[in-house]
Amino acid sequence: MLLIHPHYVRGVAMDTQIEDNGMSMEAAGRYFGATEQVIRSKYKDKKATQDASRYVILLNAEIEDLEERKKRNRGAAGANNAVLASDLEVQELRRQLRESQNRESQKDERITSLEKRLDRMQAAQDKRHDEIMGALREGGDNRVARKGRLKTKSVEAV
């Protein structure tokens, strides 16, 4: 940031009025609220240089450096935004994976439950089959018919 002392600006303005515009020192004094004596002693120094090119060059270099840092920061911010977006995407994929694993786990539990139920039903059916086959071996067809009319269990009830 360029900081210019107000007296410098006032001196440049007085020099401009006196040198370039041909204003007298007395008129410049009235215009700037100073006496001719103050203008001569404080502002009008014929030996002083009014060349500010050294300061302008330094200021331009500082401005260029600042702009370069801003560009780098923008580039870093863009990279940071890309990383943040990537992190968010990874988090979302992990969330979806957990949900998928939960669904798979629920399906596995359901399959296990159905397999247990099927095993119980198969055991009940095997038991009933063994009872019927035992009855056939013991007493023949008439007895099987009577046993068949006896209590029968539904497969779904097991």
TIROKE-809198 format. One record per residue (C-alpha): residue in one letter; y, x, z. Coordinates in steps of 0.02 Angstrom, whole numbers, plus 50000, padded with zeros to 5 digits. Layout:
aYXZ;...
This chain:
m500005000050000;l501705006849953;l502955007350095;i504745010750046;h506075013350176;p507485000550158;h508825014250159;y507975022250010;v508065005849914;r509885003649967;g510285021349909;v509435018749741;a510395002349720;m512055010949762;d511695025249643;t511285012849507;q512915003349535;i513965019149543;e513125030049411;d512425017649287;n513615002849303;g515195013049335;m515655004649500;s516835014449612;m516235020449782;e517485009149867;a516854993849770;a515034998849803;g515455000549988;r516174982949992;y514684976449891;f513394984450007;g514364982050169;a514775000550199;t516315011350192;e516625024350058;q516405037850189;v514665031250239;i514165030250055;r514695048450026;s513855055250184;k512255044850189;y511845038950014;k512795048549882;d512075065949880;k512285074249712;k510935087049752;a509585074149799;t508245070249673;q507855052349637;d506215056649553;a504805046849633;s503475051549504;r502485061949631;y502365046849746;v501985035149602;i500565046549546;l499855047249723;l500025028449740;n499165025549572;a497735036949625;e497575027249788;i497585010649694;e496245016949573;d495185022849720;l495385006049805;e494884996749645;e493375008049625;r492825004549803;k493044985849772;k491944987149616;r490614996549714;n490714983749854;r490564969649727;g489054978349652;a488304980649824;a488714962649866;g487864957149706;a486354967649752;n486414960449928;n486494942849856;a485014946849744;v484054953649894;l484504938349997;a483964926849856;s482354936649840;d482074935550028;l482354916850023;e481134915249879;v479844925449975;q480104914550129;e479894898850024;l478294905649946;r477624910150118;r478034892550180;q477124885050030;l475634896650063;r475564891050246;e475634872850192;s474264875950065;q473214884950196;n473494870450316;r472944858050183;e471424868950145;s471034870050330;q471164851150346;k470024849150195;d468794861650271;e468804851850434;r468524835650339;i467104843450240;t466324850050401;s466484832850480;l465684824550328;e464284837550325;k463904833950509;r463894815350475;l462754817950325;d461584828650433;r461494814750565;m461174801750431;q459824812650351;a459014815250521;a459014796550554;q458294793150381;d456964806550406;k456514798950574;r456374781650499;h455354788550354;d454174797050476;e453974780750574;i453524771250416;m452344784750356;g451514785450527;a451294766650524;l450514767550352;r449264780450408;e448804770650563;g448614753050506;g448724750750321;d449814739350218;n449864724050333;r450424733850479;v451774742750377;a452414726050318;r452554719850496;k453394736050552;g454554734950403;r455144718150470;l455434725650639;k457094733450684;t457884742750538;k459384753650564;s460794754350440;v461174771450371;e463044768550390;a462874764150574;v462264781650618;
